[in-house]
Amino acid sequence: MTAYFALFTAIIIATIGDIFMKKSEGFRIKKYGIVTIALYVPTFYLLSIVMIDLPVGITYATWSGIGMVLTAMIGVFLFKEHMNIKIITALGVILVGVLIINLN
């Protein structure tokens, strides 16, 4: 398994975990809270595997940056959250930063 495949798998799993975290309503809905925790365990395992080959800074910047953008997009479509031009611009800057870091 390549480091980037593991990294992007961790991003997808964490993003799904984020959805369940939102649905847990502050862990008041226990079943969603349990799913959130269950999804974060493999996420962190995969990140630990990724860090064998990639520097921690690149790993974390990529995981958090792409995860942030995906989670924000899901918030708009699934939870009807609103974005304005400043938020969209900031998310674009994050994506550009992640791209630059990974091309370095």
C-alpha positions in Angstrom: 0.0 0.0 0.0 1.5 3.3 -1.0 1.8 6.1 1.5 -0.5 8.4 -0.5 -3.1 5.7 -0.9 -3.1 5.1 2.9 -3.2 8.9 3.4 -6.2 9.4 1.2 -8.0 6.4 2.7 -7.4 8.0 6.2 -8.9 11.2 4.9 -12.0 9.5 3.6 -12.5 7.5 6.8 -12.0 10.6 8.9 -14.4 12.6 6.8 -17.1 9.9 7.3 -16.2 10.1 11.0 -16.8 13.8 10.9 -20.3 13.3 9.5 -21.1 10.9 12.3 -19.6 13.3 14.9 -22.0 16.1 13.6 -24.9 13.6 13.8 -23.9 12.6 17.3 -25.0 16.1 18.6 -22.0 16.5 21.0 -22.0 12.7 21.6 -25.5 12.9 23.0 -26.6 10.3 20.4 -24.5 7.5 21.6 -24.7 5.3 18.4 -23.3 8.1 16.3 -20.6 8.8 18.9 -19.5 5.2 18.9 -19.3 5.1 15.1 -17.2 8.3 15.2 -14.7 6.7 17.6 -14.7 3.5 15.6 -13.9 5.4 12.4 -11.1 7.4 14.0 -9.2 4.3 15.2 -8.4 3.1 11.6 -7.8 6.7 10.6 -5.0 7.2 13.1 -3.6 3.7 12.4 -3.3 4.6 8.7 -1.7 8.0 9.5 0.9 6.2 11.6 1.7 4.0 8.7 1.9 7.0 6.3 4.4 8.7 8.7 6.8 5.9 8.1 7.3 7.2 4.6 6.2 10.8 4.7 7.2 13.6 7.0 4.7 14.3 9.8 4.2 17.9 8.6 3.3 16.8 5.1 1.1 14.0 6.4 -0.8 16.2 8.8 -1.1 19.2 6.5 -2.5 17.0 3.7 -4.8 15.0 6.1 -6.2 18.1 7.8 -6.3 20.3 4.8 -8.1 18.0 2.4 -10.2 16.7 5.2 -11.3 20.2 6.1 -12.3 21.0 2.6 -14.2 17.7 2.2 -16.0 18.1 5.5 -16.9 21.7 4.6 -18.4 20.6 1.3 -20.3 17.8 2.9 -21.6 20.3 5.5 -23.1 22.3 2.7 -24.7 19.5 0.8 -25.7 17.2 3.7 -26.4 19.6 6.6 -27.4 22.7 4.5 -24.7 24.8 6.1 -23.8 28.0 4.3 -20.6 29.3 2.8 -19.7 32.7 1.7 -17.0 33.9 -0.7 -14.5 34.4 2.2 -14.9 30.8 3.3 -14.7 29.5 -0.3 -11.6 31.5 -0.9 -9.9 30.3 2.3 -10.7 26.7 1.4 -9.2 27.3 -2.0 -6.0 28.7 -0.4 -5.8 25.6 1.8 -6.0 23.3 -1.2 -3.3 25.3 -3.1 -1.1 25.1 0.0 -1.6 21.3 0.3 -0.8 21.0 -3.4 2.4 23.1 -3.1 3.5 21.1 0.0 3.1 17.8 -1.8 4.8 18.9 -5.0 7.8 20.1 -3.1 
